[in-house]
Amino acid sequence: MSKDDRAVTPVIATILMVAVVVVLATTISVYFYDLSNTIEPAPNAAFEQQLLDESGPNERLEVTLTHGGGIRANRVLIVATEPVDIGGPDTPPNSGFATVGEKLTEGEDQSGVGNYWTAGETIKLGREGDLSGITIRIVWNPTEVKKDGAGGTEPSEVIGENAAVIWEHTVE
């Protein structure tokens, strides 16, 4: 063997080690990329609505979850074209707290649904005056709904690319 042939083995070993590291790094990055992009699908749910107090000064809209599994309440936002407030079985909506983006979990469980909104539970939406022409949406988010730092008067980061409108109704 000549002296020139002895340097080939370390070069080949180095090339093979680099190739193994590249293959492992690629495999691991694909695995973690897939984990980070796993998005929880929006819940399948059905709702019914009923307009209350049509002849009174303050209309109320009852929205009842009729079908579907429990929806995590902290991931639900009520979005309306005009400010509305959420009330529940024991708490009427208060127009003084009405906003265009209401978290279902606002207040001390004022909606009455607890941690999960389950079939058969009803929330009430209202404001001062009638609700005619207002479009109301129930928006589900894959993460907990956050509100702005200005006392919760406007929604922020609530309708992201992975959010889904699971119910929409325009009051007539």
KOLBAGU-785954 format. One record per residue: residue number from 1; x, y, z of N, C-alpha, C in turn; residue in one letter. Coordinates in steps of 0.2 Angstrom, whole numbers, plus 5000, padded with zeros to 4 digits. Last residue first. Layout:
// KOLBAGU-785954
+-----+------+------+------+------+------+------+------+------+------+------+
: pos :  n.x :  n.y :  n.z : ca.x : ca.y : ca.z :  c.x :  c.y :  c.z : code :
+-----+------+------+------+------+------+------+------+------+------+------+
: NUM :    X :    Y :    Z :    X :    Y :    Z :    X :    Y :    Z :    a :
...
+-----+------+------+------+------+------+------+------+------+------+------+
// end
This chain:
// KOLBAGU-785954
+-----+------+------+------+------+------+------+------+------+------+------+
: pos :  n.x :  n.y :  n.z : ca.x : ca.y : ca.z :  c.x :  c.y :  c.z : code :
+-----+------+------+------+------+------+------+------+------+------+------+
: 172 : 4579 : 5196 : 5061 : 4575 : 5199 : 5057 : 4570 : 5203 : 5061 :    e :
: 171 : 4596 : 5193 : 5064 : 4590 : 5194 : 5067 : 4585 : 5198 : 5062 :    v :
: 170 : 4606 : 5181 : 5056 : 4604 : 5188 : 5056 : 4597 : 5189 : 5059 :    t :
: 169 : 4618 : 5169 : 5062 : 4611 : 5171 : 5061 : 4610 : 5179 : 5061 :    h :
: 168 : 4629 : 5156 : 5063 : 4628 : 5163 : 5061 : 4620 : 5164 : 5060 :    e :
: 167 : 4641 : 5145 : 5069 : 4634 : 5147 : 5069 : 4634 : 5154 : 5067 :    w :
: 166 : 4654 : 5143 : 5068 : 4650 : 5137 : 5069 : 4643 : 5138 : 5069 :    i :
: 165 : 4668 : 5149 : 5060 : 4661 : 5151 : 5062 : 4657 : 5145 : 5062 :    v :
: 164 : 4684 : 5145 : 5066 : 4679 : 5143 : 5062 : 4672 : 5146 : 5065 :    a :
: 163 : 4702 : 5148 : 5065 : 4695 : 5149 : 5069 : 4690 : 5147 : 5064 :    a :
: 162 : 4714 : 5149 : 5059 : 4711 : 5142 : 5061 : 4705 : 5142 : 5064 :    n :
: 161 : 4717 : 5162 : 5057 : 4717 : 5158 : 5051 : 4714 : 5151 : 5053 :    e :
: 160 : 4707 : 5170 : 5070 : 4713 : 5168 : 5067 : 4712 : 5164 : 5061 :    g :
: 159 : 4699 : 5179 : 5078 : 4697 : 5176 : 5072 : 4703 : 5175 : 5068 :    i :
: 158 : 4706 : 5185 : 5089 : 4700 : 5180 : 5090 : 4698 : 5176 : 5084 :    v :
: 157 : 4714 : 5195 : 5091 : 4717 : 5189 : 5090 : 4712 : 5183 : 5091 :    e :
: 156 : 4702 : 5204 : 5100 : 4709 : 5204 : 5097 : 4711 : 5197 : 5097 :    s :
: 155 : 4687 : 5214 : 5102 : 4691 : 5207 : 5101 : 4698 : 5208 : 5098 :    p :
: 154 : 4685 : 5227 : 5114 : 4686 : 5225 : 5107 : 4689 : 5218 : 5107 :    e :
: 153 : 4685 : 5228 : 5128 : 4680 : 5232 : 5124 : 4680 : 5230 : 5116 :    t :
: 152 : 4693 : 5224 : 5138 : 4689 : 5219 : 5134 : 4684 : 5222 : 5130 :    g :
: 151 : 4701 : 5233 : 5144 : 4695 : 5232 : 5147 : 4690 : 5227 : 5143 :    g :
: 150 : 4711 : 5233 : 5134 : 4708 : 5239 : 5135 : 4701 : 5238 : 5139 :    a :
: 149 : 4718 : 5222 : 5130 : 4720 : 5225 : 5136 : 4716 : 5231 : 5138 :    g :
: 148 : 4707 : 5211 : 5121 : 4712 : 5216 : 5121 : 4713 : 5218 : 5129 :    d :
: 147 : 4706 : 5193 : 5124 : 4703 : 5199 : 5122 : 4708 : 5205 : 5124 :    k :
: 146 : 4707 : 5176 : 5118 : 4710 : 5182 : 5121 : 4706 : 5188 : 5119 :    k :
: 145 : 4701 : 5160 : 5119 : 4700 : 5166 : 5116 : 4703 : 5171 : 5121 :    v :
: 144 : 4712 : 5146 : 5117 : 4708 : 5150 : 5121 : 4707 : 5157 : 5118 :    e :
: 143 : 4712 : 5138 : 5101 : 4715 : 5140 : 5107 : 4711 : 5144 : 5111 :    t :
: 142 : 4704 : 5137 : 5090 : 4708 : 5131 : 5092 : 4711 : 5132 : 5099 :    p :
: 141 : 4688 : 5144 : 5091 : 4695 : 5145 : 5090 : 4699 : 5139 : 5093 :    n :
: 140 : 4672 : 5148 : 5084 : 4676 : 5143 : 5088 : 4684 : 5144 : 5086 :    w :
: 139 : 4659 : 5160 : 5085 : 4666 : 5158 : 5082 : 4670 : 5153 : 5087 :    v :
: 138 : 4644 : 5163 : 5081 : 4647 : 5160 : 5086 : 4654 : 5157 : 5083 :    i :
: 137 : 4637 : 5179 : 5076 : 4641 : 5173 : 5074 : 4644 : 5170 : 5080 :    r :
: 136 : 4624 : 5189 : 5070 : 4628 : 5186 : 5076 : 4631 : 5180 : 5074 :    i :
: 135 : 4619 : 5204 : 5063 : 4621 : 5197 : 5062 : 4626 : 5195 : 5068 :    t :
: 134 : 4605 : 5214 : 5065 : 4611 : 5212 : 5068 : 4613 : 5205 : 5066 :    i :
: 133 : 4592 : 5216 : 5061 : 4597 : 5218 : 5056 : 4604 : 5216 : 5059 :    g :
: 132 : 4585 : 5219 : 5077 : 4584 : 5218 : 5070 : 4590 : 5220 : 5066 :    s :
: 131 : 4585 : 5220 : 5091 : 4591 : 5217 : 5088 : 4591 : 5216 : 5080 :    l :
: 130 : 4580 : 5235 : 5100 : 4579 : 5228 : 5096 : 4586 : 5226 : 5093 :    d :
: 129 : 4587 : 5241 : 5116 : 4583 : 5241 : 5109 : 4583 : 5234 : 5106 :    g :
: 128 : 4602 : 5235 : 5122 : 4597 : 5240 : 5123 : 4593 : 5241 : 5116 :    e :
: 127 : 4604 : 5218 : 5120 : 4607 : 5224 : 5120 : 4601 : 5229 : 5121 :    r :
: 126 : 4609 : 5200 : 5121 : 4604 : 5206 : 5120 : 4608 : 5212 : 5120 :    g :
: 125 : 4607 : 5183 : 5122 : 4611 : 5188 : 5119 : 4606 : 5194 : 5119 :    l :
: 124 : 4609 : 5169 : 5132 : 4604 : 5174 : 5130 : 4609 : 5180 : 5127 :    k :
: 123 : 4611 : 5151 : 5130 : 4613 : 5158 : 5132 : 4609 : 5163 : 5129 :    i :
: 122 : 4607 : 5134 : 5135 : 4605 : 5140 : 5132 : 4609 : 5147 : 5134 :    t :
: 121 : 4610 : 5117 : 5133 : 4611 : 5123 : 5137 : 4610 : 5129 : 5132 :    e :
: 120 : 4608 : 5106 : 5125 : 4603 : 5108 : 5129 : 4604 : 5114 : 5133 :    g :
: 119 : 4625 : 5101 : 5124 : 4618 : 5101 : 5121 : 4613 : 5102 : 5127 :    a :
: 118 : 4636 : 5112 : 5133 : 4634 : 5105 : 5131 : 4627 : 5106 : 5128 :    t :
: 117 : 4651 : 5120 : 5134 : 4644 : 5121 : 5132 : 4641 : 5115 : 5129 :    w :
: 116 : 4661 : 5119 : 5148 : 4659 : 5116 : 5142 : 4652 : 5118 : 5141 :    y :
: 115 : 4662 : 5126 : 5160 : 4669 : 5125 : 5156 : 4667 : 5122 : 5149 :    n :
: 114 : 4647 : 5135 : 5161 : 4652 : 5131 : 5164 : 4658 : 5131 : 5159 :    g :
: 113 : 4636 : 5142 : 5156 : 4637 : 5135 : 5153 : 4643 : 5132 : 5156 :    v :
: 112 : 4632 : 5154 : 5161 : 4629 : 5148 : 5164 : 4631 : 5142 : 5161 :    g :
: 111 : 4636 : 5167 : 5158 : 4632 : 5163 : 5153 : 4629 : 5157 : 5156 :    s :
: 110 : 4644 : 5171 : 5169 : 4637 : 5174 : 5168 : 4633 : 5170 : 5162 :    q :
: 109 : 4655 : 5167 : 5175 : 4651 : 5162 : 5172 : 4644 : 5165 : 5171 :    d :
: 108 : 4659 : 5181 : 5179 : 4659 : 5175 : 5183 : 4654 : 5170 : 5181 :    e :
: 107 : 4664 : 5187 : 5163 : 4661 : 5188 : 5169 : 4662 : 5181 : 5173 :    g :
: 106 : 4665 : 5176 : 5148 : 4666 : 5183 : 5152 : 4662 : 5183 : 5158 :    e :
: 105 : 4665 : 5165 : 5141 : 4667 : 5164 : 5148 : 4668 : 5171 : 5151 :    t :
: 104 : 4662 : 5169 : 5128 : 4657 : 5165 : 5131 : 4659 : 5164 : 5139 :    l :
: 103 : 4667 : 5185 : 5124 : 4669 : 5179 : 5126 : 4663 : 5175 : 5130 :    k :
: 102 : 4661 : 5196 : 5112 : 4660 : 5193 : 5118 : 4662 : 5186 : 5119 :    e :
: 101 : 4663 : 5209 : 5102 : 4666 : 5202 : 5103 : 4665 : 5200 : 5110 :    g :
: 100 : 4656 : 5220 : 5102 : 4655 : 5216 : 5096 : 4659 : 5210 : 5097 :    v :
:  99 : 4648 : 5222 : 5118 : 4653 : 5223 : 5114 : 4652 : 5219 : 5108 :    t :
:  98 : 4639 : 5228 : 5133 : 4639 : 5225 : 5126 : 4645 : 5227 : 5122 :    a :
:  97 : 4638 : 5232 : 5146 : 4644 : 5228 : 5145 : 4644 : 5225 : 5137 :    f :
:  96 : 4626 : 5239 : 5146 : 4631 : 5242 : 5148 : 4638 : 5239 : 5147 :    g :
:  95 : 4616 : 5229 : 5143 : 4618 : 5233 : 5138 : 4624 : 5237 : 5139 :    s :
:  94 : 4617 : 5213 : 5149 : 4617 : 5220 : 5151 : 4620 : 5224 : 5146 :    n :
:  93 : 4606 : 5199 : 5149 : 4611 : 5203 : 5146 : 4611 : 5210 : 5149 :    p :
:  92 : 4603 : 5191 : 5166 : 4601 : 5194 : 5159 : 4606 : 5198 : 5156 :    p :
:  91 : 4606 : 5176 : 5173 : 4609 : 5183 : 5172 : 4607 : 5186 : 5166 :    t :
:  90 : 4602 : 5164 : 5174 : 4601 : 5168 : 5180 : 4603 : 5175 : 5179 :    d :
:  89 : 4605 : 5159 : 5161 : 4598 : 5157 : 5164 : 4597 : 5161 : 5170 :    p :
:  88 : 4613 : 5173 : 5154 : 4612 : 5166 : 5154 : 4605 : 5165 : 5158 :    g :
:  87 : 4620 : 5184 : 5142 : 4617 : 5183 : 5148 : 4616 : 5175 : 5148 :    g :
:  86 : 4631 : 5195 : 5133 : 4629 : 5188 : 5135 : 4626 : 5188 : 5141 :    i :
:  85 : 4627 : 5209 : 5123 : 4630 : 5206 : 5129 : 4627 : 5199 : 5130 :    d :
:  84 : 4633 : 5218 : 5108 : 4628 : 5214 : 5111 : 4632 : 5211 : 5118 :    v :
:  83 : 4636 : 5230 : 5095 : 4637 : 5227 : 5102 : 4631 : 5223 : 5105 :    p :
:  82 : 4634 : 5223 : 5079 : 4633 : 5228 : 5083 : 4634 : 5226 : 5090 :    e :
:  81 : 4638 : 5211 : 5073 : 4639 : 5217 : 5069 : 4638 : 5223 : 5073 :    t :
:  80 : 4647 : 5200 : 5084 : 4641 : 5203 : 5081 : 4643 : 5209 : 5077 :    a :
:  79 : 4653 : 5185 : 5091 : 4654 : 5191 : 5087 : 4648 : 5193 : 5083 :    v :
:  78 : 4657 : 5176 : 5104 : 4651 : 5178 : 5101 : 4653 : 5185 : 5097 :    i :
:  77 : 4668 : 5163 : 5105 : 4667 : 5170 : 5105 : 4661 : 5172 : 5101 :    l :
:  76 : 4676 : 5149 : 5114 : 4670 : 5152 : 5110 : 4670 : 5160 : 5111 :    v :
:  75 : 4685 : 5144 : 5122 : 4687 : 5144 : 5115 : 4681 : 5147 : 5110 :    r :
:  74 : 4680 : 5142 : 5134 : 4685 : 5147 : 5134 : 4687 : 5148 : 5126 :    n :
:  73 : 4671 : 5131 : 5132 : 4668 : 5138 : 5133 : 4673 : 5143 : 5132 :    a :
:  72 : 4672 : 5118 : 5122 : 4676 : 5121 : 5127 : 4673 : 5129 : 5127 :    r :
:  71 : 4657 : 5109 : 5119 : 4662 : 5114 : 5116 : 4665 : 5117 : 5122 :    i :
:  70 : 4652 : 5092 : 5119 : 4653 : 5098 : 5123 : 4658 : 5103 : 5120 :    g :
:  69 : 4645 : 5087 : 5103 : 4648 : 5086 : 5110 : 4649 : 5093 : 5113 :    g :
:  68 : 4628 : 5090 : 5097 : 4635 : 5090 : 5096 : 4638 : 5089 : 5103 :    g :
:  67 : 4614 : 5100 : 5097 : 4617 : 5094 : 5095 : 4625 : 5095 : 5095 :    h :
:  66 : 4609 : 5112 : 5102 : 4605 : 5107 : 5102 : 4608 : 5100 : 5100 :    t :
:  65 : 4612 : 5126 : 5111 : 4616 : 5121 : 5108 : 4611 : 5115 : 5108 :    l :
:  64 : 4602 : 5140 : 5109 : 4603 : 5134 : 5112 : 4607 : 5129 : 5108 :    t :
:  63 : 4600 : 5157 : 5111 : 4604 : 5152 : 5107 : 4605 : 5146 : 5111 :    v :
:  62 : 4588 : 5170 : 5112 : 4591 : 5164 : 5115 : 4594 : 5159 : 5110 :    e :
:  61 : 4589 : 5187 : 5112 : 4590 : 5181 : 5107 : 4592 : 5175 : 5111 :    l :
:  60 : 4579 : 5200 : 5116 : 4584 : 5195 : 5118 : 4584 : 5189 : 5113 :    r :
:  59 : 4575 : 5218 : 5116 : 4574 : 5211 : 5113 : 4580 : 5206 : 5116 :    e :
:  58 : 4568 : 5229 : 5125 : 4575 : 5226 : 5124 : 4574 : 5219 : 5122 :    n :
:  57 : 4555 : 5234 : 5125 : 4560 : 5239 : 5123 : 4567 : 5235 : 5122 :    p :
:  56 : 4544 : 5221 : 5119 : 4547 : 5225 : 5124 : 4552 : 5230 : 5121 :    g :
:  55 : 4540 : 5213 : 5109 : 4536 : 5219 : 5109 : 4539 : 5223 : 5115 :    s :
:  54 : 4549 : 5202 : 5110 : 4549 : 5206 : 5103 : 4545 : 5212 : 5104 :    e :
:  53 : 4555 : 5194 : 5120 : 4553 : 5201 : 5121 : 4553 : 5205 : 5115 :    d :
:  52 : 4566 : 5183 : 5109 : 4561 : 5185 : 5115 : 4560 : 5192 : 5116 :    l :
:  51 : 4569 : 5172 : 5097 : 4569 : 5179 : 5098 : 4564 : 5180 : 5104 :    l :
:  50 : 4579 : 5158 : 5096 : 4572 : 5161 : 5098 : 4573 : 5168 : 5100 :    q :
:  49 : 4588 : 5145 : 5088 : 4588 : 5152 : 5091 : 4580 : 5154 : 5092 :    q :
:  48 : 4599 : 5131 : 5089 : 4592 : 5134 : 5088 : 4592 : 5141 : 5091 :    e :
:  47 : 4613 : 5122 : 5082 : 4610 : 5127 : 5087 : 4603 : 5129 : 5084 :    f :
:  46 : 4625 : 5110 : 5082 : 4619 : 5112 : 5079 : 4616 : 5117 : 5084 :    a :
:  45 : 4642 : 5105 : 5078 : 4637 : 5107 : 5082 : 4631 : 5110 : 5078 :    a :
:  44 : 4658 : 5099 : 5078 : 4651 : 5099 : 5074 : 4646 : 5100 : 5079 :    n :
:  43 : 4672 : 5110 : 5081 : 4667 : 5105 : 5083 : 4661 : 5105 : 5078 :    p :
:  42 : 4686 : 5110 : 5070 : 4681 : 5114 : 5074 : 4675 : 5109 : 5075 :    a :
:  41 : 4701 : 5101 : 5074 : 4696 : 5103 : 5070 : 4690 : 5106 : 5074 :    p :
:  40 : 4717 : 5106 : 5078 : 4711 : 5103 : 5081 : 4705 : 5105 : 5076 :    e :
:  39 : 4731 : 5103 : 5069 : 4726 : 5108 : 5071 : 4720 : 5104 : 5073 :    i :
:  38 : 4748 : 5101 : 5068 : 4742 : 5098 : 5070 : 4736 : 5102 : 5072 :    t :
:  37 : 4760 : 5107 : 5066 : 4754 : 5109 : 5062 : 4748 : 5105 : 5063 :    n :
:  36 : 4769 : 5101 : 5075 : 4767 : 5108 : 5076 : 4761 : 5110 : 5072 :    s :
:  35 : 4770 : 5088 : 5069 : 4767 : 5089 : 5076 : 4765 : 5096 : 5077 :    l :
:  34 : 4777 : 5091 : 5057 : 4770 : 5088 : 5057 : 4767 : 5089 : 5064 :    d :
:  33 : 4789 : 5095 : 5062 : 4785 : 5100 : 5058 : 4778 : 5097 : 5058 :    y :
:  32 : 4794 : 5084 : 5068 : 4792 : 5089 : 5073 : 4788 : 5095 : 5069 :    f :
:  31 : 4796 : 5076 : 5057 : 4792 : 5074 : 5062 : 4789 : 5079 : 5066 :    y :
:  30 : 4805 : 5084 : 5049 : 4799 : 5082 : 5047 : 4794 : 5080 : 5052 :    v :
:  29 : 4816 : 5084 : 5058 : 4813 : 5090 : 5057 : 4806 : 5089 : 5054 :    s :
:  28 : 4820 : 5070 : 5058 : 4817 : 5073 : 5064 : 4814 : 5080 : 5063 :    i :
:  27 : 4824 : 5069 : 5045 : 4819 : 5065 : 5047 : 4816 : 5068 : 5054 :    t :
:  26 : 4834 : 5078 : 5044 : 4829 : 5079 : 5040 : 4823 : 5075 : 5042 :    t :
:  25 : 4843 : 5073 : 5053 : 4841 : 5079 : 5054 : 4834 : 5081 : 5050 :    a :
:  24 : 4846 : 5060 : 5047 : 4843 : 5061 : 5053 : 4840 : 5067 : 5055 :    l :
:  23 : 4852 : 5065 : 5035 : 4846 : 5061 : 5035 : 4843 : 5061 : 5041 :    v :
:  22 : 4863 : 5072 : 5040 : 4859 : 5075 : 5036 : 4852 : 5071 : 5036 :    v :
:  21 : 4870 : 5061 : 5047 : 4868 : 5067 : 5051 : 4862 : 5071 : 5047 :    v :
:  20 : 4874 : 5053 : 5036 : 4869 : 5051 : 5041 : 4866 : 5056 : 5045 :    v :
:  19 : 4882 : 5062 : 5029 : 4876 : 5060 : 5026 : 4871 : 5057 : 5031 :    a :
:  18 : 4893 : 5063 : 5038 : 4889 : 5069 : 5036 : 4882 : 5067 : 5033 :    v :
:  17 : 4897 : 5050 : 5038 : 4895 : 5053 : 5044 : 4890 : 5059 : 5043 :    m :
:  16 : 4902 : 5049 : 5025 : 4896 : 5045 : 5027 : 4893 : 5048 : 5034 :    l :
:  15 : 4912 : 5058 : 5025 : 4907 : 5059 : 5020 : 4901 : 5055 : 5023 :    i :
:  14 : 4921 : 5052 : 5034 : 4918 : 5059 : 5035 : 4912 : 5060 : 5031 :    t :
:  13 : 4924 : 5040 : 5027 : 4921 : 5040 : 5034 : 4917 : 5047 : 5036 :    a :
:  12 : 4931 : 5045 : 5016 : 4925 : 5042 : 5015 : 4921 : 5041 : 5022 :    i :
:  11 : 4942 : 5051 : 5023 : 4938 : 5055 : 5019 : 4931 : 5052 : 5018 :    v :
:  10 : 4948 : 5040 : 5030 : 4945 : 5045 : 5034 : 4941 : 5050 : 5030 :    p :
:   9 : 4952 : 5032 : 5017 : 4947 : 5030 : 5022 : 4944 : 5035 : 5027 :    t :
:   8 : 4961 : 5040 : 5010 : 4955 : 5039 : 5007 : 4950 : 5037 : 5013 :    v :
:   7 : 4974 : 5040 : 5015 : 4970 : 5046 : 5017 : 4963 : 5045 : 5014 :    a :
:   6 : 4981 : 5028 : 5010 : 4979 : 5028 : 5017 : 4974 : 5034 : 5019 :    r :
:   5 : 4986 : 5030 : 4997 : 4979 : 5027 : 4998 : 4977 : 5027 : 5005 :    d :
:   4 : 4998 : 5037 : 4998 : 4992 : 5041 : 4996 : 4986 : 5037 : 4997 :    d :
:   3 : 5007 : 5027 : 5002 : 5005 : 5032 : 5007 : 4999 : 5036 : 5005 :    k :
:   2 : 5002 : 5011 : 4996 : 5006 : 5017 : 4996 : 5003 : 5022 : 5001 :    s :
:   1 : 5004 : 4994 : 5000 : 5000 : 5000 : 5000 : 5004 : 5006 : 5000 :    m :
+-----+------+------+------+------+------+------+------+------+------+------+
// end
